[in-house]
Amino acid sequence: MPSAYPEPVDRLIDRLSKLPGIGRRSAERLAFHLLKATEEDAMGLARAIADVKRAVKHCSVCFNLADRDPCPVCADESRDRRSVLVVEQPKDLIALEQTGMYRGLYHVLMGRLSPIDGIGPGELTVARLLERLDAPASNPGGVRVEEIILGLNPTLEGDGTALYLAEEARQRGVRVTRLARGLPSGSQLEYANKAVLADAIQGRQSVS
């Protein structure tokens, strides 16, 4: 059955409905909102989307999202480059940075190990992390990494990933700690408030 909308509107609705959490009804509401908006506002949104796709990349060192390489965190000489806090996604890094409690570096795995889904170390940025441990020259400032802080989500897959990384780090003589379990099991870092995240950073523990 042909659509009742003009082709450009139908195409916009189809694109919007592909966004996470956006169904057909929500996509229609968004499309009509854009139709009612001024041309300046609508084109401003289009330019912002284009700029994000053109300018924002993953840092070649830690894989954080950034518009420069290395990212501002890796480039900041005032940070403690001997410690690296490992997280699953850039949004976890952002949540931890907002606490203002951690002044070391990060490494974003871009996921977690999940054998049932076919996700092994090769599908993540594990090799790049281990390179930072093996070769100080690949870490910002050429500083040797002395501590790995495991900041993975407290889920079954997150814990499995943490155990794997802890073993790899120990074989290289690197101290391994993890965020304190002030984070509820099964929760996500992005949903934890700043106070909980700050306590987790301060109360990190050695991995036995």
Protein Blocks (a to p, Z undefined) as FASTA:
>chain_A
ZZfbdfklmmmmmmmmmpghiafklmmmmmmmmmmpcfklmmmmmmmmmmmmmmpccdfk
lopacfbdcdfklmmmkbcfkbccddfbfklmmmmmmnopaccdcddehiaddfknopaf
klmcklmmmmmmmmmmlpghhiacfbdcdfbdcdfklmmmmmmmmmmmmmnopacddddf
kbcghiafklpcfklmmmmmmmpccdZZ
